[in-house]
Amino acid sequence: MTDRAEIAAFRFGFGLPLDGPAGPDDLLAQLTGPDQAARRWPAYGVAEVIPVMQVLREARRMAAEAPGDKAAKKAQRRAVKAGGALAVTGAKAALARAVGGPAFRERMVRFWADHFTVVPRSRTERAWPAALVEDAIRPHVAGRFGDMLQAVMTHPAMLIYLDQAQSLGPNSRRGAKRGKGLNENLARELLELHTLGVGAGYRQEDVRQLAELLTGLTVVPDRGFAFDPGRVEPGPETVLGVEYGGDGLEAVLAALQDLALRPETARHVAGKLAVHFVSDGPDPALVAAIEAAWTASGGDLAAVAAALVGHDAAWGPEAAKARQPFDFVAAALRALGLSGDDIMAMAEGPFLRADPDPMAEMGQPWQGAGGPDGWPEAAGDWITPQGMAARITWAMEVPGRLVTPLPEAAEVAARALGGRLSGRLEWAVGAAESRREALGLVLAAPEFNRR
């Protein structure tokens, strides 16, 4: 029989063993308390990415001026490698925090990182996604959605990924001079994915007007985000029936705050939260409760989370969701007894072979979603023949590289599955021919791969 504490560990965290009480109030305390995991296992933000980008930009300039200059090419390779090293640091910190930090907070961070997906399109952009999470998502995970939305939409990672840095008002000073025009990518995804949702009733004209409103948002190589009045499309813009006048940043921020408070946004994100944490087909009463908390609180994410974990429909015993590969790896490392410190201490090669490389084989390359809509939620998208083969391979091969000697599989099963440990799995573990195979059976079992 699975008790509520175990339900919390699987549904709202990264699995057993529990680190303490796990009722609704305890989960909220994890979310709203100090960000201890970020302090213990630091990552990086824009302040650390900008110098790397500056070096890369200078190296490219040198290579362009002297195409045969070996020193310039070497400097360019070093800069690309430095960006890659930052990206590895970000991946290690994310996994260390999942394994050792307050689990509900870390799950919420991963949810919002997916909601605001950015994907590096080249090796030179690999450092940006983790910087977005660190700068714009973690500080607001228990704050107001409007503030998170503003931080994300003015972050270089998002502006670069959705080509906002190249958007110019056709009638702006820079647009008229360069003969270039509007890019609607950010405006479209802001409405379709980040706020209102697909089918929320906005029109193409709303997309265009919002794109014109956003034209001043850009990225300056030496300092990151900037607002450039020379790029702004002149005149007022009307988005969803609201007119935003003036050519300054204030009008953009006002529009973002308005979008955050729209009833369509509350409905869209409430549904996403219920699907992500509870079920691919959640109870409508749960979605309604989350939506109502959003509306009543003005998008206060702590209040929204309280509605999620405080509703009876969120505590059913059914393991209705499949663990995505990142969650699977984090849960497995917890079950094996590894700590966040252990993960941060890994050399780059062993870490890549234990986490990002196998995740790609499982169908979820790190920071490699197919588009700005992030990763799919349906269990069928993750429990596939290829995906399960990769999980089984990980379960059989990776633990022996990380833990010596391997722990007793029966002990791991009891610690990692609790009341979910079935008699059939317990028998199979006892009948396995080796400790390696027995442990692989535990980590590859349906009980372990569903939450």
Residue, then its C-alpha position, 0 to 999 in steps of 0.5 A: m500500500t502506497d502512503r501519501a508521503e510516498i505519493a509525494a516523493f514520486r509525484f512531486g519529487f524525484g523519488l525515494p528515499l524521503d528526506g523528511p515529511a512530505g505533506p502539502d505544507d512540507l512541499l510548500a515549505q520546500l518551494t518557498g524556503p531559501d534556495q539552499a541547493a543553488r548556494r550549495w551547487p552553484a551554476y552560472g548566469v548572464a554575468e558568466v556567459i557574456p565574457v565567453m561570448q566577448v572572447l568568441r566574438e573577438a576570435r571570430r573577428m580575428a579569424a575573419e580578418a586573417p583567414g589563415d591565422k592559426a592563432a585566431k582559429k585556436a582562440q575561437r576553438r578555446a572560446v567555444k570550448a569554454g562555452g561548452a564547459l559552462a554548459v556542462t557545469g549547468a547540467k551538473a548543477a541541475l542534476a545535483r540539485a535534483v538529487g540533493g535539493p528540496a525536491f518539489r522546488e527542483r521539480m517546479v524549476r524543471f517545469w518552468a524551464d520546459h514551459f520557457t524552453v530555449v534550445p541552443r542552435s549551435r555549439t556557441e549557444r550551449a551556455w545560454p539555456a542554463a543561464l536563463v534558468e538561473d537568472a529568470i526562473r529560479p528567482h521567481v519560482a515562488g513569486r509572481f508569474g508576471d515577474m517571471l514572464q518579464a525576466v524570461m522575455t528580457h533575457p538574452a537566451m530567449l531573445i537569441y533563440l526566438d530571433q528577437a535580437q534581429s527584429l526591427g520595426p519596419n518604420s523604425r530608424r534602424g529598420a528603414k535604414r537597413g531595409k530589414g523588418l519584423n520578426e514575429n517568433l517571440a510574439r507568437e510563442l509568447l501568446e501560443l505557448h507562454t501565456l494564452g495557449v493554443g486556441a485562446g482566440y487571439r488573431q494574427e493581427d494580435v501577433r503582429q501588433l505584439a511583435e511591433l510592441l516588442t521591437g525594442l528588445t535586443v541583445v548587446p554583445d558586451r552587456g546582454f539585454a538592452f532596449d533600443p529605441g532606434r528599433v521600435e516601430p513608431g506609434p501605439e499597438t493594440v493587443l487583444g483590444v488593449e492599446y499600448g502607447g509610447d515607444g519605451l520599455e514601459a509599454v512592453l512590460a505593461a503588456l507582459q503583466d497584462l498577459a500574465l493576468r489574462p484568464e486564458t493564461a490562468r486556464h492554460v498554465a493550470g492545465k499544464l501543471a495538472v498534466h505535468f504533475v498528476s495525470d495526462g488526463p487530470d481531474p477537471a476539478l483539480v485544473a479548476a482549483i489551480e486556475a481559481a488560485w491563479t486568478a484570485s492571487g494575481g498569478d502568485l505561483a506559491a498560491v498556485a502550487a498550494a492549490l495543486v498539492g492541496h487538492d484531493a485529486a492530486w493524491g490518488p494512488e495511481a502512478a499515471k505518469a511516466r518518468q521522463p529521462f532526466d527524472f529517471v536518472a535523478a531518481a536512480l542516482r538518489a536510489l543508489g545513494l549518490s549526493g549532489d556533491d558526488i555529481m559535482a565532483m565528477a569529471e566531465g567525461p564520466f558525467l557525460r557518459a552517466d547523464p546527458d549522453p544516455m538521456a539522449e538515447m532515452g529520447q530526451p537530449w539535454q536542452g535539446a527539445g525539438g522546438p519551443d513547445g518543450w517536451p511531450e507529456a504523454a506516457g506513450d512518448w517516453i515508454t517506447p521500445q527504444g526508450m526502454a532499451a536505453r533505460i535498461t542499458w543504463a540500469m545495467e551498465v551505469p550504476g557499476r561505474l558510479v558506485t563501488p561496490l554495488p549495493e544489494a539490489a533488495e535494499v535498493a528496491a526497498r529504499a527506492l520503491g517502498g510500498r510500490l515494491s511488488g511481490r513479483l519484482e521482489w521475487a525476480v530480484g532475489a532470483a537474479e544471477s548477479r547483483r548487477e542484473a538484480l539492480g538493473l531489474v529494480l531500476a528498469a521496473p515499471e514501478f520505478n519508471r512510473r510516477 
